[in-house]
Amino acid sequence: MTPSHLTVPEKQVDMAIHTRMYNVSKDSKDGMLTSMALTFSPFRNAEFGLQKTIDSEANAHDPDPTVNFKILLPPIGEGEFSQIAFGGVFDANPNNYHTLYLSVGGLGVGWNFGGNPGGMANYGKFKKSSDKPESVMLLIGAELPERVAGERGYKSR
């Protein structure tokens, strides 16, 4: 689930797997979080999903699943930068933070709420001084044009 102006096509399902590395302290080895997501669209311009993350560290507890949604609102003009999306990510763990966001084109703002100090958030920077994520964050995204396999650089004519 990304806070963009795109949704899964109506009555279709999207599955994704992504991985990110983390390091808790300078003395520890790198860990890896692998997230598996399933998103579906029951009707046009809306999607709902479930994501489960698995921690590579044997002694770590796997994070609880998250439930998410995204609704596209009517555009405010023409073109990609007129697209408006409203969505949210809700964590099943009461210690972790939930996020609501609003984006116009590729630019948006998100709000982390709920949770307890030391809890995780899906978006935003973590502030070590207060042991919690920033409440409000800026979201910036872009969609790159698709490329044909094997296509690189300059094409001669």
N, C-alpha and C positions, 0 to 999 in steps of 0.2 A: 504494500500500500504506500503510494507516494502522494504527497500533497500537490498534485498537478491537475491540469484541466482535462485529463484523459481518464476514462473509465473502461472497465471490461465491457465488450459488446453485449448487448441485451441477450439474456438467456444463455450466456456462455460462462465457462469456468476458466480461471487462470491459476496455474500453479507456478511457484517460484522457490528457489533455494538460493540463499546468499550467505556469505561468510565474512566475518570481521575479526581482526586480531585485537587483543588487549593485553596490557601488562599492568598488574596491580602495583608493583614496586620495582625499583631498579635491581633488586636482588633476585626476584622471581623470574621464571621463564615465561615466555609468551603463552597466552591461552587463546582459544579460538571459540567464538560463538557462531553456531550454524543455525540459521533460521529457515524454517519451512513454512510457506504461506499458501493458503487456498483462498481465492477470492471469487465471488460469483455475482452476477448481475441479474436480479429477478425482473427488472424492467429498465427501460432506457434512462440513461444519465444517472444511474445509481449503482453503487456496488457495496457489498458487505463481505467481510473476510475474517479469517482466523489465522493467527500465526503462532507457532511454537518454536522456541529457541532451545538448543541443546548446547551445554557447556562441555568443552573438551577435557577440562580438568576432572580427574577421577573423584576428587574429594569435594567438588563443588556441587551445589544444588542447582538443578536446571531451573531457569526462570519460568515463571508461570506463563500460560498463553495470553495473548492479547486478542481482543475483538475490535474490529475497525469498520468504519463506514465512510463513504464519500458520496456527496450529492452535487451534481452540476446545477447551478442556478442559471436563469436566463442571461444571455450575454448582454453587455452594455454597449454594443456597437458591432463593428465588423473586425474580423481577423482573430488570430490566436490570443492577442493581448487583451481581448475583450471577454475572454472566458473566465467565469467565476466558479470556484469550487469551495464547498464547505465540508469539513470532515472531522473525524475524531478517532483516536486510538485509546482504548480502555484496557488497562492491565488487570488481570484476575487477582494479582497479589495486592492486598490492601496497603502494603508498604511502598509500592511503586506509584509513579505519577501517571496521570492520564493527560492526554493532549487534545485540544480542539484547535483547528486551524481554518483560516480563510485565505484563499489565494486568488489573485487576479492575474491571468496570464502566467508568467513564471515567477511572480513576486507575491509573497504572502507573509502573514504573521501568525504565530502559534502561541498558545497559552498552556503551560503545564500547571496542573492543579491536583489537589488531593495528595496522597502519599505521605511519607514520613522522612525525616532526615536520614540520609544513607540509602534511600530508595533510588531506583533507576528511572530514567525517562527515555522515551524514544527519540525525542528531538531536543535540541538546545544544549548549551554548554553547562558542564557541572562546576559548581562553585565550591571548592574545598573549604573555604573559610566558613561557610554556613552549612556544609555537608548536604547540600541539595542542589538540584538543577535550577537554572535561571527560570523565572516565571514566564517571561515573554521573550520570544526569539523571532528573528527574521529568517524567512525561508526563501531561498533563491534557487530556481531550477531552469533548465533549458532542455529542449528536445533537439537532438542532433539529427540531421537528415540521414536516412538509411543509405547504406552503400552496398554496391554489388560485390559479391565475393570476389576477391582478387583485385579489386579496383584500388589503385593507389595514386596519389599525387596528380601531376599534370598529364593531360591526355593530348596527344598530337592529333591534328586533323588531316 
